[in-house]
Amino acid sequence: MYNSENHALAIEPLDPPPTDTIGLRNATFTWAKDPSGAMTPGRCNFKLKVEGELFFKPGCINMIVGPTGCGKSSVLMALLSEMVLILPA
């Protein structure tokens, strides 16, 4: 994550997160039930990987920002269980 001046932001890990926290920890998602990933309309094999922790602070405005095609909508769809979670082998 970066601020408006492209400086890296420090993210403090939550261990364990509060019970009212929504987020992901070390998770991989795809659009298809096949663990190898799903072919997107652009013929690319897409997997959303969350390495580490991604939690949203309750009672605050949380933003997901980034360039087109970086996975912002996919993060939201994963949180809504609209993507398939790939379980570790």
C-alpha positions in Angstrom: 0.0 0.0 0.0 1.2 3.5 -0.8 0.1 7.0 0.2 -0.5 9.8 -2.3 3.2 10.5 -2.5 4.0 6.9 -3.3 5.6 6.2 0.1 5.0 2.7 1.4 2.6 2.5 4.3 3.3 0.3 7.3 0.5 -2.2 8.1 0.5 -3.6 11.6 -0.6 -7.2 11.7 -3.7 -8.2 13.6 -3.2 -11.4 15.6 -5.9 -12.5 16.2 -8.3 -9.9 14.6 -11.3 -8.7 16.7 -14.4 -10.8 16.2 -16.2 -7.9 14.4 -13.5 -7.5 11.8 -14.0 -8.4 8.2 -11.0 -9.4 6.1 -8.7 -12.1 4.6 -5.6 -13.8 5.7 -3.3 -15.8 3.4 -6.1 -16.7 1.0 -6.3 -17.5 -2.7 -9.4 -17.2 -4.8 -10.4 -18.0 -8.3 -13.6 -17.6 -10.4 -13.9 -21.3 -11.2 -14.2 -24.4 -9.0 -11.1 -25.8 -10.8 -8.1 -25.0 -8.5 -5.9 -24.3 -11.5 -7.8 -21.0 -12.0 -10.4 -19.6 -14.4 -9.9 -18.3 -17.8 -11.0 -14.6 -17.9 -12.4 -13.0 -21.1 -8.9 -11.9 -21.9 -7.8 -15.5 -21.8 -5.7 -15.0 -18.7 -5.6 -17.5 -15.8 -6.7 -15.4 -12.9 -6.1 -16.0 -9.2 -6.5 -13.5 -6.4 -3.8 -14.0 -3.8 -3.9 -12.3 -0.4 -0.5 -12.8 1.1 -0.5 -11.8 4.7 -3.4 -9.9 6.1 -6.1 -7.7 4.7 -8.6 -6.5 7.3 -11.1 -3.6 7.3 -11.4 -1.4 10.3 -15.0 -1.4 11.7 -16.7 2.0 12.1 -14.4 3.7 9.6 -14.3 4.4 5.9 -12.1 1.8 4.3 -10.9 2.3 0.7 -9.7 -0.1 -1.9 -7.7 1.8 -4.5 -5.5 1.0 -7.5 -5.2 1.0 -11.2 -7.6 -0.6 -13.6 -7.4 -4.4 -13.5 -5.4 -4.8 -10.3 -8.1 -6.8 -8.4 -10.2 -4.2 -6.5 -13.5 -5.7 -7.5 -12.2 -9.2 -7.0 -11.3 -8.4 -3.4 -14.9 -7.3 -2.8 -16.3 -10.3 -4.6 -14.1 -12.6 -2.5 -15.4 -11.0 0.7 -19.0 -11.6 -0.5 -18.2 -15.3 -1.3 -18.7 -14.7 -5.0 -15.3 -16.2 -5.7 -14.1 -19.7 -4.9 -11.6 -20.1 -2.1 -8.8 -22.4 -3.0 -7.9 -24.5 0.1 -4.2 -25.3 0.7 -3.1 -28.7 -0.5 
